[in-house]
């Protein structure tokens, strides 16, 4: 079943610092956007934490992207920056820094990385800032830098003068962006170059019922001052960060936790292989990396909270917290589904084919024609059949197929006695019998 939001169960299980911050927000969408933003922001402050993925060291740094219509309160992501602002100031006092603007060239960003010991946080509430950089002649260099930094691959900056050349051995970039659906194609110009699969996406779709909020009154409890809560959280986190700055933290998974990861990601990967699309497979593989990183951020913060007064050690080996594994997998499952939707959106905006002018109902009937008679089939089997026939043609992406199936079900084209996600056609209706639904149903 498709999941649009993270769910209240996630928020009930967060580390205390985040739980208190989330309590100041009202809607599920606000909480989700903030949580993704704050996990990305906190990841930038944890260069001394790492885990192992396929024999490689990975650090917590994440790329996040919230896509939502205008005036959908994407600005709550800015609260995430407030939580790490004092860490940034602390580093600035040492001649370094953390937070930078997104309007830098690849060379400029690399220079800042060099000064900051290889780590930066980019937080932009208008993704156009990054898109405008990509439009420049040297914009492709920035895309390459971001792709390499996701896996901490060495970045080499060559200059005419040899003494001005330098390398960043293990770049650690965290990036949080927000934008509208129309801004997405300007940033993600191709599904081929791999940048898309490195982002953790969260989408609020057009038409989603967002609650009205009275701007004349504080929307939170009368006893809660959101600004005060976030200011106190920033101060407390700076104390945590300062206390544990000199320690190294190595996170490992227990056998039971490995089973939990595999139980979610193996079926996802098997389905991706069925779509016969290597880009979908890449989405699954990189979301596994993201899940480990999200778990690392949550477990690191939880350790800071519970061990604030403990004596400092040089290196600490810790298993992931079981609660954080569960929370991270729930978040990643939703974000993966949103990433699939982003992939379909991009394929649709770039595909010119003979199906462009076919209406919704006609496309639904083409999906219907791919379903066998007298045999129970799953959603995944239908998607595989449709994708095999129509490939990446507009209107036949994964999310579009889901929409066609819902439409067909509303029109009584399936046996409704079967559970969600299972489809059965006893006898096919002809296209003359299958009437085009009203615009309201569509």
Secondary structure, DSSP 8 states (H G I E B T S, - for coil): ---SS--HHHHHTS-HHHHHHHTT--SHHHHHHHHHHHHHHHHTT-TTEEEEETTEEEES--EEEEEE-TTS-GGGGHHHHHHHHHHHHHHHTTT--SEE-S---HHHHHHHHHHTTTEEEEEES-THHHHHHHHSTTHHHHHHHHHHHHTT--EEE--SSGGG-EEETT-EEEEEEEE-HHHHHHH---SSSSSGGGEEEEEE-TT-------TTS-SS-TT--HHHHHHHHHHHHHHHHHHTTT-EEEEE--HHHHHHHHHHHHHHHHHHHHTT-HHHHHHHHHHHHHHHHHHHHHHHHHHHHHTTTS---SEEEEE--HHHHHHHHHHHHHHHHHHHHHHHHHHHHT---TTTT--HHHHHHHHHTTS-TTS-EEHHHHHHHHHHHHTT-TT-SHHHHHHHHHHHHHTT-S-TTS-TTEE--SS---TTTS----TTT-
